[in-house]
Amino acid sequence: MIKKIIVSSFELVKSILFNPARAFRNMSKGEYDYSVYVLFSVSCLITLLKSFSKKKYIGSYFSNRDINEFLSFFDIPQVRWVIALLGFVLFIFLIGKFCKFFLKKYNKKGLIACFLSISSAGILLHILFFIFHYFLSQQSIYMLRHIAFIWIAYLSIIAIKNSQNTSYLKSIMIFILAGLPAVFIIGLPGLAPYSLWLVI
């Protein structure tokens, strides 16, 4: 059973990398297994473990100490991790609402499977950025992080398109409208919690 899930997970990662459209179409038809959930769980575990290596930032946002302490609570790495996951849940929820509004339909299971599977890209990115840390300058790494977010956004749009069988234009519109609240709450990790702390 475990061996099967591991093999299936590697196959899923390969599909997301080289032919995401086909992978998402298959998922929208219910052709997925536990590997989707395993990969998402692993991506969450990676970011959670990384959170313990991050320091809490105590900011001086206002002159009032109590307000500063309250706001600093949200800078605790583990709290940011939880908020990123909540932002992601909100993002998925809003995609469903906008799909129902604009498309008059919503393949919920297919969409969730597609978005959870994108976490495999997040796992790969964490491995790559760990390697980049030893060979590239900090400026180059930050530039690559922006490229990584663009890639994840691209995968997200393809996931909406293929899971809901709609056009690129409507997929982009739904992605932007659903993503804005999540980005407002936590930033870009609200769209992809597995992208937290890519830069060491």
Buried (B, 14 or more C-beta within 10 A) or exposed (E): EEEEBEEBBEEBBEBBEEEBEEBBBBBBEEEBEEBBBBBBEBBBEBBBEBBEEBEEEEEEEEEEEEEBEEBBEEBBBEBBBBBBBBBBEBBBEBBBEBBEEBBEEBBEEBBBBBBBBBBBBBBBBBEEBEEBEEEBEEEEBEEBBEEBBEBBBEBBBBBBBBBBEBEEEBBBBBBEBBBBBBBEBBBBBBBBBBBBBBEB
